[in-house]
Structure formats: C-alpha cells, structure tokens
C-alpha cells in the first residue's frame, strides 16, 4: 500500500512518548489516532486498511522503515510475486515516530546505497507505506 496523507490533522500538539518509540510502529500508530481532535492521519490510513484481506496494518516506526530499506531488494522481490502489491519505491515515507509537537520523522529511500532520515512538518502530505508485524 502506498498512498499520500499528512502525518496527522492535529499538527501542533505533542503526543509525547506514546508516539515517539523508534521501534514500535503499532503503538505509535494507536497513539496518533487516539489524540484529541484526531480525524485523519497517515496512521489511520494504515490502521483502517484491509489490503490483501489483512486488517493488521500500521504505520511503521522510523527503525522499521530503516529495516525495510536495508532489506529492500529481498522485500521487493517478494512483493513482485503478489499481484496487488506495490514495491518499495525510491521516495520518502512517513514514519509513525513523532519528533516534536509540529514534526515527525520521514525516511527518504534514495537511490544508491543510502537513505536519509529527516523530520518534517506534520501537516505535509507525504507518502504512506503500511506494514504488518515482521
């Protein structure tokens, strides 16, 4: 699944440690959708997905995205064999890991052998890549 969405419609409130775990995207995702005044977010897009008949999708944490980057070749090789799957593209993806009250982490899947981790404003519409536990 690849779609575009802002990190959250709540763009100036700090969720805090419940959404700042660098390794637990599911917990972060649940914290994002649980914030007051939440109506839409990249996390909700993932949590509400029923892609491939599966309903346990979530927005990956920054470290989970880094694992995907490190294994991109193998993952894409597997995804090619699934008719409805989208390969991991050389674009940036939102993570579920909050950086500050107005920012969250994104991972840039650059060409070559590197990736770049930066934070961006929560209101920015960015690419979303849902994952399931692995």
C-alpha angles and dihedrals in degrees: 000000000000121000138146124250140141115260089248140334086235098078107165106040124095112228090188131196093351089069101029101075107128092203108035112069095168093058091044091050092051091049091051094053090042095060119113115269093014114155104152140004145149087263092054090049089057098040091050094048120116094183115162090003090293123121103185097088124134141170108271123239119242092262092048088054089050089053089051090051092049090052098034095123094053094041093049090048088057094043092054089066092057111081098213097037125110119217121236104270130209093255136098123276131198116244123208090237113111118217103185140334092289102024142062134183124268128186120220111211095205125186118265123029102319143077131198126220117204138153122240138187112282093231093059113109107235141164119283126208115186119207138185124221113288 
